[in-house]
Amino acid sequence: MPPKLNLTPLSSLRISAHYIPSHSLLPNTTPHGHPLLIYHSCFPATTSPSAIESHLPTNSIAPQWRYTMYTTSHYHSTTHEILCIIRGRARLLFGGESNPGRVEEEVRVGDVVVVPAGVAHRLLEDVDGGFEMVGAYPRGCGWDMCYGEKGEEGKAAAVGGVEWFERDPMYGDNGPVLWGRERLEGSCGLKIGALV
């Protein structure tokens, strides 16, 4: 049996939240108003992937893969995505390369990224080599691959109807995905980027 996941207490968790505007055919956070969230150092770097994979289902999240991130910008129109960094460091790009409101963040082991449906994302650089994540989705949701191309307008429009989380993927009944914008902006140590 894997060990219990030792999460950083919410009171000391550092969070980044970004509202990324739609650009071209990439919906980003505009259709639903839920930010891209990064929980910095959410769990210890020594945590085993199996401990994360055992923890997520307690919050109705289904882990589905261990892998790096694709180098092509893409988004999911049918589900939100939870990325738990289990190895290495990487620079990631969110929102699309030509989007003036795009966000670049460096993530590392112990970070968790909540990527809302519609938010374009891609790997810019695997800093240390061997970058790896546990990828997970709300239980019962299947993911698709969209690239912001002509012919995907219906999928882009569907992003706003994807149901938001009932529980925080990591913290359960109380966590940043459940907080409104006002509470996120008022949280100690929180940076809100690209407000729209």
C-alpha positions in Angstrom: 0.0 0.0 0.0 1.5 3.4 -1.0 2.2 5.9 1.8 -0.3 8.7 2.5 0.3 11.8 0.5 1.9 14.5 2.6 0.4 17.8 1.2 1.7 21.3 2.0 -0.9 22.9 4.3 -3.2 25.3 2.4 -2.2 28.1 4.8 1.4 27.9 3.5 0.8 26.8 -0.1 2.1 29.2 -2.8 -0.3 29.5 -5.7 -0.2 31.1 -9.1 -3.4 31.8 -11.0 -3.7 33.0 -14.5 -6.7 34.1 -16.5 -5.6 33.8 -20.1 -7.7 35.4 -22.8 -9.0 33.7 -25.9 -6.7 34.1 -28.9 -7.4 33.2 -32.5 -9.1 29.8 -32.2 -7.8 29.0 -28.7 -10.5 29.5 -26.1 -8.2 29.5 -23.0 -10.0 30.7 -19.8 -12.4 33.2 -21.4 -15.4 30.9 -22.0 -15.7 29.7 -18.4 -13.7 32.2 -16.3 -11.7 29.6 -14.3 -8.0 30.3 -14.0 -5.0 28.1 -14.8 -3.7 27.2 -11.3 -0.3 26.1 -10.2 0.2 24.8 -6.7 3.9 25.3 -6.1 5.6 22.6 -3.9 2.3 21.0 -3.2 3.9 17.7 -2.2 7.5 16.7 -1.3 9.9 15.9 -4.1 10.4 12.4 -2.6 6.8 11.5 -3.1 6.3 8.3 -5.1 4.1 8.5 -8.3 2.0 5.6 -6.8 1.2 7.7 -3.7 -0.2 10.5 -6.0 -2.1 8.0 -8.1 -3.7 6.6 -4.9 -4.6 10.0 -3.6 -6.3 11.5 -6.6 -9.3 9.1 -6.7 -10.2 10.2 -3.1 -11.2 13.5 -4.8 -13.0 12.0 -7.8 -9.9 12.4 -10.0 -8.8 9.5 -12.3 -5.0 9.3 -13.0 -4.5 8.0 -16.5 -0.8 8.3 -17.5 2.8 9.1 -16.7 4.5 11.1 -19.4 6.1 14.4 -20.4 4.1 17.2 -22.1 3.7 17.4 -25.9 5.8 20.1 -27.6 2.8 21.2 -29.8 0.3 23.6 -28.3 -3.0 21.8 -27.7 -6.1 21.9 -25.5 -8.9 19.7 -24.3 -12.5 20.6 -25.0 -14.1 17.9 -23.0 -12.3 18.0 -19.6 -10.0 19.8 -17.3 -6.6 18.3 -16.7 -4.5 17.8 -13.5 -0.7 17.5 -14.0 1.3 16.4 -11.0 5.0 16.9 -11.6 6.9 13.7 -10.5 10.3 14.2 -12.1 12.5 17.1 -13.3 11.9 20.7 -14.2 10.3 22.2 -17.3 9.3 25.5 -18.9 5.7 25.3 -20.0 3.8 27.7 -22.3 0.0 28.3 -21.8 -2.4 30.2 -24.0 -0.7 29.8 -27.4 2.6 31.1 -28.8 1.2 34.2 -30.6 -1.2 35.2 -27.7 -0.1 38.5 -26.1 -1.7 37.1 -22.9 0.2 33.9 -22.9 1.9 32.6 -19.7 5.3 30.9 -19.4 6.0 29.1 -16.1 8.8 26.9 -14.8 7.4 23.9 -12.9 9.3 21.3 -10.9 8.8 18.1 -8.9 6.1 18.7 -6.3 4.1 21.2 -8.3 0.5 20.6 -9.4 -1.0 22.3 -12.5 -4.7 22.5 -13.0 -5.3 23.2 -16.7 -8.9 24.2 -17.3 -10.6 22.9 -20.5 -9.7 25.1 -23.4 -6.3 26.3 -22.1 -3.6 25.7 -24.7 -0.5 24.2 -23.3 2.9 22.9 -24.5 6.4 22.0 -23.4 9.0 24.7 -24.2 12.0 23.1 -22.5 12.8 20.0 -20.5 15.3 21.8 -18.2 17.0 18.8 -16.5 16.0 16.0 -18.9 13.5 13.3 -18.0 10.6 15.6 -17.1 7.6 13.5 -16.1 4.1 14.1 -14.8 1.1 12.1 -13.6 -1.8 13.2 -15.8 -5.3 12.9 -14.4 -8.9 14.0 -15.2 -12.2 14.3 -13.3 -13.7 10.8 -13.0 -15.8 9.9 -16.0 -14.3 12.5 -18.4 -12.5 11.6 -21.6 -10.0 13.8 -23.1 -9.6 14.9 -26.7 -6.9 16.8 -28.6 -7.6 20.2 -30.1 -5.0 22.5 -31.8 -6.9 25.7 -32.4 -7.4 24.9 -36.1 -10.2 25.7 -38.5 -12.9 23.1 -38.2 -12.6 23.0 -34.4 -15.0 25.9 -33.7 -17.7 23.6 -32.3 -15.2 22.1 -29.8 -14.0 25.5 -28.8 -17.6 26.6 -28.1 -18.1 23.5 -26.0 -15.3 24.4 -23.6 -17.6 26.8 -21.6 -20.0 24.0 -20.8 -17.4 21.7 -19.2 -18.5 21.2 -15.6 -16.1 22.6 -13.0 -14.7 20.6 -10.1 -16.8 19.6 -7.1 -13.7 18.9 -5.0 -10.2 20.2 -5.2 -8.1 17.6 -6.9 -5.5 17.6 -4.1 -7.2 19.1 -1.1 -10.8 17.8 -1.3 -13.5 19.9 0.3 -11.4 23.1 0.5 -8.8 24.1 -2.0 -8.0 26.7 -4.7 -10.2 25.3 -7.5 -13.2 25.8 -5.2 -12.3 29.4 -4.4 -13.8 32.3 -6.2 -11.7 35.0 -7.9 -12.0 37.3 -4.9 -10.6 34.8 -2.5 -7.8 33.8 -4.9 -6.8 37.4 -5.3 -6.8 37.9 -1.5 -4.8 34.7 -0.8 -1.4 35.3 0.8 1.4 35.0 -1.7 -0.9 34.7 -4.7 -0.1 36.3 -8.1 -3.0 36.7 -10.4 -1.7 37.1 -14.0 -3.3 38.2 -17.3 -6.6 39.4 -15.7 -9.4 39.7 -18.2 
